Amino acid sequence: MSGLRGALGLLAGAVRGLVVLLVGVMLAVLALQVALRYAFGIALGWSEELALLCFSWATLLAIALGVREAVHVRLDLLVTALPRPLAHALDKFVALAVAAAGGFIAWAGKAYVVDSFGATSAAIGYPTAWLYACAPVGGVLIAVFALEHLFMGPPAPPSVALPGGAPGR
């Protein structure tokens, strides 16, 4: 199991790096668009399309990371009031429900990808299937990370060093 946990950790690290890259590209393109428009009166025809592509992918990939790292909003009022075995069962049920939701997103997103074959974006000309592919990819990752919680429990939070050498989360 530790090998699988390590592989999932590597996958999460790769997804995290991709999210950072996508957000960086999106912000750079939007900053360029604003600067050129207001400083030089030049409008870019492709910047919004590229920003939308980066935003869509970054959002769904970041949601999957949020599932893995359990950073989603959660009300613990009920869970903490339950006896430990029931609280554990509820956590497992929630993980299963999240995995099912991820599976549904992947399944439904696949239909968008298939329906968009042959179409291209207006400004850049990339296949629109690239845009819609974020749903099945993100859905699969959501399901995989939720199943990790279901069968192996949540991964240990990353340990970071805070300024001054104090240990952090």
Steps between C-alpha positions, in 0.01 A plus 500: 500500500787741567605468134154599386492785751837619366376482140192700592724752674708534183182539296376771738836676476485497120142631507604773746785607270265505201247713690773749591616513137145546367420778747830670417431488126144624555612793714783592262271495197233708674760749626642528148151555362426778749839666455482498121141622496546790741856600421504455122137459393572152365242227558606136490247270339632181650572588863153436642481160333836393641410637844170307496681179404755543781230599751279201420782250530650662811161507674415134451853383577507714816166351609654154472797616711254641752337159526835331559613750761153530660500878478134521406247667725354259748268530796634288784212573738321174425813290458649602835170428677486144367665202665840426344388194296206693354717802422747268323216342301369845404849603380513186284153572362600857412815374325289256301252775407784728387646215292158447341472873425845493341398198293187682385701809403736277299213315333302814416812688391588222258180576309607863457838391371346258251243757384771762444720292271565689179425843649774755557516812711427825318815703571780250557367207303577229754261202512222584747525143624813620685285740701231244580755228583558671835169354625577130448861541613401699808214260575728197487752671728223595745381139505852360540587732788163436670557124469842552654324650803246219502748213498819647647383802696614853432870547427717662763502877456822634350742630757624850428752707684376839610728802521708482816520120484160440663335182371184552301228284366 
